[in-house]
Amino acid sequence: MNESPRPSISIALCTYNGMAYLPVQWQSLLEQQQLPDEIVICDDQSTDGTDELLTKLAADAPFAVRVLENTVRLGSNKNFERALSACTGDLIFLCDQDDFWLPEKIATMTRYMTEHPEAQVAFCDAWVTDEQLQEKKGRFWEVVRFDKKAQDRWQTGESLEVLLDGNRMMGCATVVRKSFLNVVLPVPGDLPADYIYDGWMALVAATSNAVHFIDAPLQLYRTHVQQQVGVREKEAPESVRLQDRLARRRAGKLAPLREKQLNLSKISQLLSERVPVTAPGLSQLRRRLAHFTMRSSLPNNRLGRVLPVLRSLQHGNYNRYADASANWYAPYLAMLGDLLE
């Protein structure tokens, strides 16, 4: 039996004022058990000397390095888009300037992609650390609630459902096939606010169950105040008791539901422009969109709400779309709110 040829490896590294952390990340790339064939770096108009550092690092590297300096500041989405587009490898690893890759990362993820040709995108876990990469505070997946229940749903074909509850895939922990970029790029400029380039990539791949996860922490994820997207704990939403629900203004109740509906509608529109209408994940999206469209447009007349609310309850939608951390009675509280508020 002939072995598959070794895929060529690119790393897409984006930098912006990275002098403080870039040398450590670069050293971790040099210490990989499997070195990349090339690194493509897009610098987004750094002003702290990062460009001079990149020139020095490139000159001493044991692999090809191309440094692209943006003439205008692009921001993270378009900067990664440019870096990805310039890569030539069969597999492209996305890389931030301030983390640290464990030596086995490239080899482990390359082996996985070779053994799973159906995967277009894959992502690993990471150890969340302090600014000095010393104290391990736990695994990244714990922070984004990618627990056993969510992983089981993912494995049974509900990856898009899981992602619509919140992105679990961190860009800097991701590998993507070069051939898949023609579907993902360009990154839409009008994504809902909760999504950036990595969330978009995950959504597109999830429509065909082509985004896989590798259950291993293969890097250190540095937390510091300068990072654009971090793992700082979000404030818990204010709890709403039944008596509060009955007393609050209807507009206040409908506002978050309408925002949810608008975001889902936008995602549906954007995905329909990139993937076949028969993609299996789209039916999951349509079901969720229909549920929140119903909830956000219930009539003022309470009698007119009864049939659509009970129908959605019968179909299991109130339970399906309840927050994973909610109490067992939360779906029924939401249902009663829809009926009575």
Secondary structure, 3 states (H helix, E strand, C coil): CCCCCCCCEEEEEEECCCCCCHHHHHHHHHCCCCCCCEEEEEECCCCCCHHHHHHHHHHCCCCEEEEEECCCCCHHHHHHHHHHHHCCCCEEEEECCCCEECCCHHHHHHHHHHHCCCCCEEEEEEEEECCCCCCEEEEHHHHCCCCHHHHHHHHHHHHHHHHHCCCCCCHHHEEEEHHHHHHHCCCCCCCCCCCCHHHHHHHHHHCCCCEEEEEEEEEEEECCCCCCCCCCCCCCCCCCCHHHHHHCCHHHHHHHHHHHHHHHHHHHHHHHCCCCCCCHHHHHHHHHHHHHHHHHCCCCCCHHHHHHHHHHHHCCHHHHCCCCCCCCCHHHHHHHHHHHC
